[in-house]
Amino acid sequence: MAALADLTIAGARGLLGKGEVSAKELTEAHITAVEAARPLNAFITETPEKALEMAEASDKRRAAGEAGLLEGLPIGMKDLFCTEGVLTTAGSHILDGFHPTYESTVSRNLWDAGAVLLGKTNLDEFAMGSSNMTSHYGGVENPWRKSGDNRPLVPGGSSGGSASAVAARCALGATGTDTGGSIRQPAAFCGIVGMKPTYGRCSRWGIVAFASSLDQAGPMTRTVRDSAIMLRAMASYDPKDSTSVDRPVPDYEAAITGDIRGMKIGIPKEYRIDAMPEEIDALWQQGIQWLEAAGAETVEISLPHTHYALPTYYIVAPAEASSNLARYDGVRYGLREPGESLDEMYEATRGKGFGAEVKRRVLIGTYVLSAGYYDAYYNKARKVRSLIARDFAKAYETVDAILAPTAPSPAFGMGDKMDDPIAMYLNDVFTVPASLAGLPGISVPAGLSQDGLPLGLQILGRAFDEETVYRVAGVLEEAAAFEAKPTFLAA
Amino acid sequence: MSVDKDTVAKIARLARIRVEDSQSEALAGELSNILGWIEQLSELDTEGVEPMTSVVSMKLPLRDDAVTDGGYPEEVTANAPEAAHGFYAVPKVVE
């Protein structure tokens, strides 16, 4: 059974196709793995009965010759996607007991493709965080440990439960959402592949909203090929999301040809930040050599406004969050705290239902949008965002993709950086610029730190050119030959 | 930009979030730090730059102005802490 949970999506698909294993057997192995991994706290809700039902239905479809793209493959679903009849928490106390009466478009697409739901994965509250420590349901442990040091580490965030579950072999893949790095940074911390597609590629309908001009769903998997397979099933045009883009979904897997000869890869000089640890820089240099050895040409490029991306993000994202989170008022869902008047009820409910980081961001957002500050902060940030997008557009006139580190450090200890919000925000220094510009980016595990922790490299691409991103990522993955496994394995 | 306890109380009120007095001092410090840090944007000259309004260049789609959904109040109110007769129930708002 153990071997079944260690398969890749591509490998499991092959065995299912040949009839060597059934979706039910595969699912049973994963249910056992999910149980074995409970100490990681990667799942908020486990759905074993539903998983078995879905697996049995999948085996019937396959027998009838109706296999979808992900037929019979058990996955985890970040608990930010609304799932009909299944508790959906967004990691927040304020959504206590929320059972959606509808299904998000991305999860619907996955079930239509035949995927099986193992459970809802833990995350930072409302996806606000880079450590998974802000979840009302407790932090998630990274299955990796430093060599010779048994202290628990964070999986990154906000999609920390998904990253931890996939790395620990509890799920073949899992969904994530990325607003400023929430797929790519945890993927790097846990030694897996995390893809944030172009803004508009996956529908946001039914995903609990954080910052609507930035939020984008994507797959978290153990290989680049698995990522390509899963993204194809997730992506669609959806009239219910007015920013969803009406263009065909390509066969991303077919883009992984291994051939990047003649491609131009940009190396952004502004990403060489002062505080860059030696080992991250060394891995980046190694990545450049790998791509050159595969026949690509690397060129230094300039993204001059990089330094301003994080402060821009910390105006735009909280502003949108303060507006999106206005809906949690104790009237329509979840928690309600009593109050004498309607306003008192709102204030008591939101005071109790939101955690510290969510409150900070809603207050910052309220402040930057309030009369007298709107121009100085919010409009200023939207202008700088235009400049950041322009930087990328200019770079892509000469290069096909960009290579950069994913995060400025490996995974840190649970509880570290909690008393310094800005130090926590700096985790996203390499991921936020592409988020602001809406561009696709993938993190690929590329090496180990001196302490034996995984490090990721990031490939960024042009809007809606996920195919080039996958092509380069495939070459990077092959060259890096990352085969190290986490300290904790569920199977 | 320095935020004091009164400003915290004012924006907490705007955001409809109860902040206990015991927390507001610490929160004022945290918000001041964050706002001070984002203030660095003011060094940039953005004269004549259009603010971003659309992340990827596309025309916002329009659909016919017609009802496409609805007619199931019991589903809509299914998750309400208090609901009655297909409506949300709230504390009294009119004296």
HADDOCK unambig.tbl for C-alpha pairs under 7 A between the chains (distance, minus, plus):
assign (segid A and resid 98 and name CA) (segid B and resid 79 and name CA) 6.07 0.50 0.50
assign (segid A and resid 99 and name CA) (segid B and resid 79 and name CA) 6.86 0.50 0.50
assign (segid A and resid 101 and name CA) (segid B and resid 75 and name CA) 6.46 0.50 0.50
assign (segid A and resid 213 and name CA) (segid B and resid 55 and name CA) 6.79 0.50 0.50
assign (segid A and resid 242 and name CA) (segid B and resid 60 and name CA) 6.64 0.50 0.50
assign (segid A and resid 242 and name CA) (segid B and resid 61 and name CA) 6.51 0.50 0.50
assign (segid A and resid 308 and name CA) (segid B and resid 41 and name CA) 6.57 0.50 0.50
assign (segid A and resid 311 and name CA) (segid B and resid 37 and name CA) 6.96 0.50 0.50
assign (segid A and resid 311 and name CA) (segid B and resid 38 and name CA) 4.54 0.50 0.50
assign (segid A and resid 331 and name CA) (segid B and resid 80 and name CA) 6.00 0.50 0.50
assign (segid A and resid 331 and name CA) (segid B and resid 81 and name CA) 6.51 0.50 0.50
assign (segid A and resid 331 and name CA) (segid B and resid 88 and name CA) 6.68 0.50 0.50
assign (segid A and resid 331 and name CA) (segid B and resid 90 and name CA) 6.77 0.50 0.50
assign (segid A and resid 332 and name CA) (segid B and resid 77 and name CA) 6.77 0.50 0.50
assign (segid A and resid 332 and name CA) (segid B and resid 79 and name CA) 6.39 0.50 0.50
assign (segid A and resid 332 and name CA) (segid B and resid 80 and name CA) 4.52 0.50 0.50
assign (segid A and resid 332 and name CA) (segid B and resid 81 and name CA) 6.95 0.50 0.50
assign (segid A and resid 333 and name CA) (segid B and resid 79 and name CA) 5.01 0.50 0.50
assign (segid A and resid 333 and name CA) (segid B and resid 80 and name CA) 4.82 0.50 0.50
assign (segid A and resid 333 and name CA) (segid B and resid 81 and name CA) 6.36 0.50 0.50
assign (segid A and resid 334 and name CA) (segid B and resid 79 and name CA) 6.75 0.50 0.50
assign (segid A and resid 334 and name CA) (segid B and resid 80 and name CA) 6.85 0.50 0.50
assign (segid A and resid 334 and name CA) (segid B and resid 81 and name CA) 6.36 0.50 0.50
assign (segid A and resid 335 and name CA) (segid B and resid 81 and name CA) 6.95 0.50 0.50
assign (segid A and resid 336 and name CA) (segid B and resid 81 and name CA) 6.44 0.50 0.50
assign (segid A and resid 341 and name CA) (segid B and resid 91 and name CA) 6.03 0.50 0.50
assign (segid A and resid 341 and name CA) (segid B and resid 92 and name CA) 6.71 0.50 0.50
assign (segid A and resid 341 and name CA) (segid B and resid 93 and name CA) 6.77 0.50 0.50
assign (segid A and resid 342 and name CA) (segid B and resid 90 and name CA) 6.93 0.50 0.50
assign (segid A and resid 342 and name CA) (segid B and resid 91 and name CA) 5.57 0.50 0.50
assign (segid A and resid 342 and name CA) (segid B and resid 93 and name CA) 6.32 0.50 0.50
assign (segid A and resid 346 and name CA) (segid B and resid 16 and name CA) 6.03 0.50 0.50
assign (segid A and resid 347 and name CA) (segid B and resid 16 and name CA) 4.65 0.50 0.50
assign (segid A and resid 347 and name CA) (segid B and resid 17 and name CA) 4.44 0.50 0.50
assign (segid A and resid 347 and name CA) (segid B and resid 18 and name CA) 4.75 0.50 0.50
assign (segid A and resid 348 and name CA) (segid B and resid 17 and name CA) 6.91 0.50 0.50
assign (segid A and resid 348 and name CA) (segid B and resid 18 and name CA) 5.70 0.50 0.50
assign (segid A and resid 350 and name CA) (segid B and resid 16 and name CA) 6.98 0.50 0.50
assign (segid A and resid 350 and name CA) (segid B and resid 17 and name CA) 5.17 0.50 0.50
assign (segid A and resid 350 and name CA) (segid B and resid 18 and name CA) 6.92 0.50 0.50
assign (segid A and resid 351 and name CA) (segid B and resid 17 and name CA) 4.81 0.50 0.50
assign (segid A and resid 351 and name CA) (segid B and resid 18 and name CA) 4.55 0.50 0.50
assign (segid A and resid 351 and name CA) (segid B and resid 19 and name CA) 6.47 0.50 0.50
assign (segid A and resid 363 and name CA) (segid B and resid 11 and name CA) 6.32 0.50 0.50
assign (segid A and resid 363 and name CA) (segid B and resid 12 and name CA) 6.42 0.50 0.50
assign (segid A and resid 363 and name CA) (segid B and resid 15 and name CA) 6.68 0.50 0.50
assign (segid A and resid 364 and name CA) (segid B and resid 31 and name CA) 6.92 0.50 0.50
assign (segid A and resid 366 and name CA) (segid B and resid 11 and name CA) 6.45 0.50 0.50
assign (segid A and resid 366 and name CA) (segid B and resid 15 and name CA) 6.36 0.50 0.50
assign (segid A and resid 367 and name CA) (segid B and resid 11 and name CA) 6.24 0.50 0.50
assign (segid A and resid 379 and name CA) (segid B and resid 51 and name CA) 6.52 0.50 0.50
assign (segid A and resid 382 and name CA) (segid B and resid 51 and name CA) 4.63 0.50 0.50
assign (segid A and resid 382 and name CA) (segid B and resid 52 and name CA) 5.18 0.50 0.50
assign (segid A and resid 383 and name CA) (segid B and resid 46 and name CA) 6.48 0.50 0.50
assign (segid A and resid 383 and name CA) (segid B and resid 49 and name CA) 5.83 0.50 0.50
assign (segid A and resid 383 and name CA) (segid B and resid 50 and name CA) 5.84 0.50 0.50
assign (segid A and resid 383 and name CA) (segid B and resid 51 and name CA) 3.98 0.50 0.50
assign (segid A and resid 383 and name CA) (segid B and resid 52 and name CA) 6.09 0.50 0.50
assign (segid A and resid 385 and name CA) (segid B and resid 52 and name CA) 6.30 0.50 0.50
assign (segid A and resid 386 and name CA) (segid B and resid 50 and name CA) 6.98 0.50 0.50
assign (segid A and resid 386 and name CA) (segid B and resid 51 and name CA) 6.08 0.50 0.50
assign (segid A and resid 386 and name CA) (segid B and resid 52 and name CA) 5.13 0.50 0.50
assign (segid A and resid 422 and name CA) (segid B and resid 34 and name CA) 6.90 0.50 0.50
assign (segid A and resid 437 and name CA) (segid B and resid 55 and name CA) 6.53 0.50 0.50
assign (segid A and resid 438 and name CA) (segid B and resid 55 and name CA) 5.78 0.50 0.50
assign (segid A and resid 438 and name CA) (segid B and resid 56 and name CA) 6.59 0.50 0.50
